[in-house]
């Protein structure tokens, strides 16, 4: 049932993106109806709210019903690989996570994501492969404090080579955008999107 829900979401997004190639069907090869018991059970266990394409993977964000925030599938055949971001307040657990689609891919093929925990004012860089089905926090590569002046923020970008965090805060009385040097603590507001320095390629 979980796969059916996710496939429907993915098909809907693909249709919007590729609107010029919409095909209309008058009939289907196979139809079936789910029982009420199946519908309720699925809703209680899995309530996807966002879907991200990360390289060859699909990451589904789920903030309400299940035990983890993120569920990982292959984009090619929708094979379930596992989940990460366990909900809770213990070691390796998170109270609330978000992901703004920022990720990196090393030469060895490993994928690294930036995820954010607003309630604790933390940004984490994680190794995706190590994070899947992990029961500890050993998958965390880097951890950066989010400045309380910029919270709440809806979007964040981390530029490690320059020790910069760039974000926006719709509720600030000073301005909408901020740029924060987490190395020396310099914090500045900007009415326009701050200029972003060019990232140095990763060796």
Secondary structure, DSSP 8 states (H G I E B T S, - for coil): -HHHHHHHHHHHHHHHHTGGG----S--S------HHHHHHHHHH--EEEEEEETTEEEEEE-SSSSEEEEEEETTT--EEEEEEEBSSSTT-BS--EEEEEEEE-TT--EEEEEEEGGGTEEEEEEHHHHTT-SSSTTEEEEEE--GGG-S-SEEEEEGGGTEEEEE-TT-SS-SEEEEETTT--EEEESS-----------
